[in-house]
Amino acid sequence: MSGQIDGIKKMIADKRYCVEILTQLKAVQSAARAVEGSILKRHIEACVKDAFDGKNASDRDEKINELLKLFKKS
């Protein structure tokens, strides 16, 4: 992804056509969403699951609040 960002910076510096730059920006956004989804999936499968498997209610509440804060930022 950092290579794509560098490429976009060069495109801007080279004054490339706006639609070409926007296309590359969309590709970076898509890649970032894919990474985000993968990390979220692992977090739910591991951290959140462990909190719900345990007996400590405050752990469950903490994980729920973390996810709620995360989704409110979206």
Secondary structure as GFF3:
##gff-version 3
##sequence-region A 1 74
A	DSSP	alpha_helix	2	13	.	.	.	ID=ss1
A	DSSP	alpha_helix	18	43	.	.	.	ID=ss2
A	DSSP	pi_helix	44	48	.	.	.	ID=ss3
A	DSSP	alpha_helix	49	53	.	.	.	ID=ss4
A	DSSP	alpha_helix	57	73	.	.	.	ID=ss5
###
